[in-house]
Amino acid sequence: MQLTVRYIQSKGATREINEVVFNGDRATIGRGTDQTIQVQDRRVPLAHSTLILSENKLELKAEKGQSFTLNNQSSRQKELVSGDLVDILGHELRVLPSKGGLDFLIEIEIKVSDVEPLRNRFTTRLKQLSFPVRALSWGMFWVILSVGVLIPSVGFFVGMDVLRDSPLPDDRQWLTGELHASHALVSNECDACHVMPFEPVRDQECLACHENVTQHFDAGLLGFQDNAHANGECRDCHRDHNGPERYCAV
C-alpha cells in the first residue's frame, strides 16, 4: 500500500509544504526519530499511534495510554475516511481524497507557533538562576590580569629570582621557554627566526643558517617519499623553546 504524507508548517506569514511517500502496511506517528511520521514536539510521546493500511482501508490506532480526537470526538482506534480531521495533541491530520493512483493521502499541519513556547519552558538561562554574571566576569578579568601581568611585573622591582623562589606567579607566565643550546647565541635576537609577526618560523629563516642541510633522516621510516623539504617544514620535527637539550620532536 502507498501512503503520501503532506507536511505543512506555518512560519509567520509563510507556509512550508513537503510531501513524503511511504510504501508498506504500517506507518507510526510520534516524536521519536524511529517513527515513520515524526512530529517534533515535546508534548507528543516518542510513539503515539500507528496508521494501519489494509484492504483499501486506513485505520488509526493509538498506543497504550494515548488517544486522539477524530472529528471532535476522543478515540483510541478508528477507521479513517476522506474528509476526516484528526487532532494529535494540537497537530491536525486531515485525510484527503487520493489522486494520481495513490492509495491514501493525508495532510499533517505542524503548528510551530504552539511548539516554540513549550520548548522555551525546558531551557534554563543564567538570568533565571540569579547568577551574578557581570560581577563574576569582572572578578575573573582581574584575577587573570593579576596572575598574568600585575604580580609577575613586581619582579622588575624586587628581582625575578626572588619572585621565582616564591609561590607567586613570575615571568614564566609570558616567557615561551628556553632555546636549545645550539641556538643560545640568538637567544636575545627574536627577529632572527621570528621575521613575520604572529606567524610560525618559516623554512627560509632556518635555511639561512643551515643552508647545507639535506635529507638527514630515514625518509621511508617516517613516511616521507622524497626529500624532507619537499614533504614538510622544518618546524614539523624541530621545535624550539623546549629547553636547552630537547629539540627534535621525533
C-alpha positions as a printed Julia matrix, in Angstrom:
250×3 Matrix{Float64}:
   0.0    0.0    0.0
   1.17   3.53  -0.74
   0.7    6.44   1.66
   1.57  10.03   0.83
   2.11  12.39   3.76
   2.0   16.13   3.14
   3.67  18.14   5.9
   2.6   21.77   6.38
   4.49  24.08   8.73
   3.38  27.66   9.29
   6.28  30.03   9.97
   4.95  33.54  10.38
   3.21  34.58   7.18
   4.7   31.74   5.13
   3.79  28.07   4.88
   6.31  25.33   4.14
   4.92  22.25   2.38
   6.76  18.93   1.88
   5.49  15.57   0.66
   6.88  12.14   1.51
   5.7    8.81   0.07
   5.72   5.62   2.18
   5.24   2.06   0.98
   4.04  -0.58   3.41
   1.11  -1.54   5.58
   2.05   0.42   8.75
   3.18   3.98   9.44
   3.99   5.02  13.01
   3.42   8.52  14.39
   5.41  10.08  17.25
   8.31  12.26  18.32
  10.96   9.51  18.17
  13.47   9.51  15.34
  12.47   5.93  14.51
   8.87   6.94  13.72
   7.59   6.93  10.13
   5.83  10.27  10.66
   7.84  12.36  13.07
   6.23  15.26  14.93
   8.97  17.26  16.66
   7.01  18.45  19.66
   7.83  17.65  23.29
   4.13  17.2   24.01
   3.96  14.27  21.61
   5.29  10.99  23.07
   8.07   9.06  21.33
   5.46   6.64  19.94
   1.88   7.96  19.85
  -0.11   5.98  17.29
   0.02   3.81  14.16
  -1.66   4.14  10.77
  -2.66   0.67   9.53
  -3.22   0.23   5.78
  -5.06  -2.9    4.66
  -7.68  -3.83   2.05
  -8.07  -0.23   0.91
  -8.79   0.81   4.48
  -6.91   3.31   6.62
  -7.12   2.84  10.38
  -5.54   4.91  13.16
  -4.69   3.12  16.41
  -3.23   4.93  19.43
  -0.59   3.35  21.62
  -1.42   2.22  25.16
  -2.3    5.2   27.33
  -2.65   7.56  24.33
  -5.65   8.9   22.43
  -6.57  11.29  19.62
  -9.56  13.4   18.62
 -11.41  12.4   15.44
 -13.94  14.96  14.21
 -14.13  16.45  17.74
 -14.64  13.04  19.39
 -11.99  11.36  21.52
 -10.97   7.89  20.4
  -8.21   5.32  20.6
  -8.87   3.35  17.4
 -10.89   4.39  14.35
 -11.1    3.79  10.62
 -10.37   6.97   8.69
 -12.15   8.12   5.55
 -11.7   11.04   3.21
 -12.58  14.31   4.94
 -11.79  13.15   8.49
  -9.92  15.57  10.75
  -7.69  14.11  13.47
  -6.16  16.19  16.25
  -2.99  14.76  17.87
  -2.05  16.98  20.81
  -2.64  20.19  18.86
  -1.4   18.97  15.46
  -4.01  18.39  12.77
  -4.09  15.38  10.46
  -6.52  15.51   7.51
  -7.46  12.62   5.25
  -7.7   13.93   1.68
  -9.13  12.28  -1.44
  -6.46  10.15  -3.12
  -5.28  11.15  -6.58
  -2.9   10.04  -9.28
  -3.12   6.34  -8.39
  -2.17   6.9   -4.76
  -3.84   4.7   -2.15
  -4.04   7.29   0.63
  -3.18  10.95   1.05
  -3.0   12.62   4.44
  -2.04  16.14   5.37
  -0.39  17.0    8.69
  -0.19  20.58   9.9
   2.62  21.18  12.4
   1.8   24.27  14.43
   5.27  25.63  15.12
   3.92  28.67  16.97
   2.5   26.34  19.6
   5.68  24.3   19.87
   8.22  27.1   20.41
   6.81  28.43  23.72
   6.81  24.87  25.05
  10.46  24.39  24.08
  11.39  27.56  25.91
   9.99  26.1   29.12
  12.7   23.42  29.02
  15.57  25.94  28.62
  17.29  27.19  31.76
  19.08  30.5   31.43
  21.64  32.09  33.74
  19.37  35.03  34.5
  16.76  32.6   35.83
  19.3   31.38  38.4
  20.03  34.91  39.71
  23.65  34.27  38.82
  25.87  37.4   39.11
  27.28  37.12  35.58
  28.65  40.67  35.35
  30.29  40.56  38.79
  31.84  37.16  38.04
  33.15  38.4   34.66
  34.85  41.39  36.26
  36.23  39.21  39.04
  37.75  36.71  36.58
  39.14  39.58  34.5
  41.07  40.97  37.47
  42.24  37.51  38.55
  43.66  36.78  35.08
  45.21  40.25  34.81
  46.81  39.93  38.25
  48.19  36.41  37.7
  49.35  37.05  34.15
  50.65  40.64  34.33
  50.44  42.6   37.59
  52.02  40.14  40.06
  54.82  38.98  37.65
  55.61  42.66  36.95
  56.64  43.06  40.59
  59.74  41.04  39.65
  61.14  44.04  37.78
  61.39  45.87  41.1
  62.28  43.12  43.6
  64.14  40.86  41.17
  62.75  37.96  39.18
  64.83  35.43  41.11
  63.08  36.47  44.32
  59.7   36.07  42.64
  60.66  32.7   41.1
  61.58  31.33  44.53
  58.19  32.32  45.9
  54.83  30.58  45.23
  53.63  33.69  43.36
  53.4   33.73  39.55
  56.55  35.06  37.89
  57.78  35.88  34.39
  57.19  32.28  33.28
  53.61  33.43  32.64
  54.73  35.14  29.44
  58.09  33.51  28.59
  57.97  30.9   25.82
  60.76  28.75  27.3
  64.49  28.28  26.92
  66.06  27.83  23.5
  68.06  24.79  22.53
  71.75  25.06  23.41
  72.71  25.32  19.72
  70.56  28.46  19.41
  71.82  30.15  22.58
  73.75  32.7   20.5
  70.5   34.24  19.19
  68.52  33.95  22.43
  68.24  37.75  22.64
  67.53  38.24  18.94
  63.95  37.01  18.47
  63.69  38.54  14.98
  66.49  36.28  13.74
  63.91  33.5   13.47
  60.57  35.22  14.0
  60.65  37.52  10.98
  56.88  37.72  10.41
  54.84  38.89  13.44
  52.25  36.42  14.73
  53.41  33.71  12.31
  55.41  30.49  12.96
  59.05  30.37  11.96
  59.39  29.74   8.22
  61.79  27.4    6.44
  63.7   30.23   4.76
  64.78  31.59   8.16
  66.02  28.13   9.19
  67.85  27.57   5.91
  69.51  30.99   6.1
  71.76  29.47   8.78
  71.5   25.79   7.86
  71.85  26.15   4.09
  73.83  22.93   3.7
  71.21  20.71   5.4
  69.86  17.95   3.15
  67.8   14.89   3.92
  69.14  13.78   7.3
  66.83  11.0    8.41
  65.32   7.79   7.1
  62.54   9.24   4.93
  60.9    5.87   4.33
  60.8    5.06   8.02
  58.93   8.27   8.8
  56.56   8.05   5.85
  58.24  10.57   3.53
  58.75   9.63  -0.11
  61.27  12.27  -1.17
  63.49  14.99   0.23
  62.43  16.28   3.65
  61.96  19.86   2.44
  59.55  18.75  -0.28
  57.27  16.95   2.15
  57.1   19.15   5.22
  58.51  22.06   7.11
  61.46  22.26   9.49
  59.2   23.0   12.45
  57.3   19.75  11.89
  60.22  17.96  13.58
  62.38  20.67  15.15
  60.61  22.57  17.91
  62.5   25.1   19.96
  61.72  26.77  23.32
  61.57  23.35  24.98
  64.77  23.65  26.97
  68.5   23.51  26.23
  68.54  19.77  25.37
  65.23  18.78  23.81
  64.94  19.95  20.22
  63.75  17.2   17.9
  60.09  16.18  18.17
  60.62  12.72  16.64
